[in-house]
Amino acid sequence: MSFPFLNGNEALNARLARVLESGTLSHAYIVYGDSPEERRKHGNLLASAHVCSSAEGERPCSVCKDCRKALRGIHPDIKPVLREKDKRNYGIDIIREMAMDASVLPNEAAKKVYIIPEGDLLTAKCQNAALKILEEPPAYAAFIILAESPGAFLETFRSRCIELFLGADTTGKTSGSGFADAFLKAFATRDPLETVSAALRLEKCERVELISELGELREAFVKQLRSSPASGEAYIAAADLVSRLLEMADANVSAGSIAGMLSAGCNMLLK
């Protein structure tokens, strides 16, 4: 099985193909990258694979009654989880309602799939509210979170999901201003002055650039933790700190304040 939407990322394409062929789909995915329209399209394809009722062959088969309903957007067991239109972010009640609904058996398919189309707008409180259902879901429940980038998610939330990047494999490539690498090196020295000096680079950032730099820093902490689990709790806490700062930057807290809180918070973690 091949997935055209993963062209350019052959390793992920092959891995997902093996998973679908074996029938061992995960209960939770973060699908990120590309445009919102492409994320929705491919999130729906993944949801179709969950509800597909084909007895054999490829999933989604696109011809069984469940696939046909899924691809038309009318399957009762594929449920979009939408934020309130007048709210900037998801409200915690929306996530609690999703968790409660997940305790109800599917209507038609063997699986019941929840799609969160704007995962970037899940606040830290919303993510924490979803942890229990992500960690101990009913056997029939699945969750697909769509996001521009996984960088805004808490590590506790992110660790319960499998991440799928819709785009070319960029392993080994570098981008950005180098701030994330510089700050990570300063953090590793455990020298407060080095950390403060590195954080000061954020002070002159405009809002969009600030959010981008914080997202890359969050990614850098997570990658360090995954490549070296012995890095320990300080890196988990630092990643969560940056996630909170991302929310504050999105709420227009100044770059100078963010830089100060980043250096102070990280130095507290290293004491």
N, C-alpha and C positions, 0 to 999 in steps of 0.2 A: 504494500500500500504506500502511496506517495501523497504528500500534501503540498500542492502548488504554493500555498500561502507561506510555506517555510522554505521556498527556494532561496538558496544562498546560505542556508543554515542546515547543511546536510546531516550533521550529527544529531541535531534535535529532530529533524524529519524522520530519520531512521529509528530513533528512540521511541518517538510517539507512535510510529507505525507498529513497532514490536509490542508496545503496550496495548494498543487497540486490538491487534490480532490475538493477543493472549487473553483478552477480556479482563485485564486487571487495571482498569482505570482508577486513578486516585479519587478520593472524595473531595479534594479541594485543589484548585488551580488558580494561580495568578497569571493572566495572559496580558502581556504588556508589549509596548512598542507600536510602531505604525500609527495610522490615523484612528480616531474613534469609530469610524464606519467599518474599517477593516477589523478592529478588535471585536466589534459586535458580531460581524459576520462569522468570524472564526470561533468566537465564544459560542455562537449558536450551533456551529458544526460540532463542537465538542459536546455540547448539551445533547445534540442528536445522537451522538455515539453512546451516551449514557442511557437514553430511553429506547434505543434501537431494539426491536424485538425479533430480529433475524436470528434464526436458529444456527446458522453457519455462515461462513464467509466474512467479508469485510464489514466493519462497523464504523460509521453509519452506512447502512446498505442503500439508503435513499429510496427504497421501494416499499418497505413494510409500512403498515398503517401509522405506526408511531413516527417513523422518519418523515413520512409525507406531511403529517400534522406539524412536526417540529420545523421543517423547512418552510412551511407556510406561516409559521409564527402563531399557531393556534393550539399547540399541545397543552392540555390542562396541567401537566406535571412539569412544565418548564416555566418557572415563575421569575419574571424580572423584579428586582428589588430597587425601587425608585425613590429618590429623595423628594421631599415636598418641594413644589415648584417655587414657593416663596422663600425657601431656605438656601443659604449658600452652601452648606454642608449637609450630610446625612444627619438626621436626628437619631438619638439613641433609641427612641421608641420604635423606629422602623426596624432596627436590627433585633430588638427584643421580640417584635412581632414575627420576624422571620424565624427566629429560634423556636418560638412557640408553634408556628405553623409546621415546622419540620418534624414535630412529634406526631403529626397526622399522616396516615398512610397515603401513598400515591393513589390517584384516581384510576389511571389506566395502565401506566407503564410499571416496570419493576423498580424504576428509580424516580426520584423527585429532585429536580435540579433548580437551584436558585442562581440567577445571574445578577451580579452587581455591576452595572455598566459604567459607573463612575467611581471606581475604587479609590481614586486619588482624593475624593471628597469624604472619605471615612475619617472621622476624627479619632484621636487616641482613645477617647471614651467608647466610641462605637467599636473600635477594634477589640478593646478589652471585653466589651459585652458579647462579642462573637467568639471569644476564645474557647469557652466550654463546648459550644456546639461544633466548633471546628476540631476540637480535641477528641470529643466523644460523640460523634454524630450517629444517628440511627443508621443501620446498614443500608437503607434505601436512599439516604440523602446525599446530595452532592452540591458543591458550591464552586462557582466560577466567578472570579473577581477580575474585572477588566481595568487596566490602568495604563497611563502613559509611561510610568516608571514605577518599579517597586520600592524606590528609595524613600517614599514617605511612610511606609508601613513599619510598625514596631517589629522588632526582631521576634518577639513572642508570637505575633500574628503571622509573620512571614514564614517562620519555621514550620508551621502547620500546613503549608501549601507547597505544591510543586510549581515552579516558575517556568513559563513558556514564553520565549522572546520571539515575536513575529518580525523577523528581519534577518539580515545577513549575520553570520557568526563573526563577531568582532574580537574574539579572544586574541589577546596579544597586542591589540591596537590601543593607542592612547589618544586622548582628546582632552579638551578643556585647558584651563590656565595653569594647571599644575598645583593649584592650591590644596587639593585633597591629599596629594602625595606629600606635599611639604608639611601639612599639618599632622599627618599620620606619623611622619618621621619625628616631628617635634614631640608628639604624644609618647612615642616609644622611648625617648630619652628620659622621660619622667622629670624633666627640668621645667619648673614653672615659668621661668623667663623665656625659654624656647617656645613654650605653648602660647604665651601671651604675644610674643613677636609674630608667630605664625598666624594667630587669629586676627591680628591687626590688619591683615591684607583684605579683610572683608569690609572694613570701614567705609571705603569709597565706592562700594558696589551699589548699583541701582537695584531696584526690587527684583526684576526678572533675573538679573545676573546673580543676585544674592541667593535666590531660591535654587538656581542651577548649581551654584557652588556647594550649597548645603546638601543638595541631593547627591552630588558626586562624593562628598565627604561621607555621607551615610553609607553609600555603596562601598567605599573604601574600608570603613570599619567592619562591615559585614563580610567582605571578601577576606580581610585579614583574619577574622574569627573562624571562617570556614576553612581556610588554608592551614590555620594553626590553632586548633581548639584549645591548646594550652595557653593561648593568650588570655583566657579567663574572663571573669565577670566584668572587669573594667571596660573591655571592648563592647560587651553587650550593653552595659549602662551608657557608654559613650554614644552608641548607635541610637539608643532610645532618647538621649539628650538632644541629639541632632534632629530627630523626628519632631520633638516638641518645638525646637527652634524653627523648623520648617513651617509649622503651623503659625507660629508667631510672625514669621516673615510674610506669610500669606495674608496675615491680618494687618500688614503695613507697619509692624514694629521696625524701628530704624536699624540700619546696618550697624551703626556704632553700638547700639544696645545689644544686638545679636552677637557681635564680636566679643563684647565684654562678658556676656553670659556664657558664651562658648568657652572662653579661656578660663573663667572662674569655675564653671561647672566641671570641666575636664581636670583642672588642678585639684578640685575637691575629690574627684574619683581616684586620683593617683596618690593621695595622702595615705 
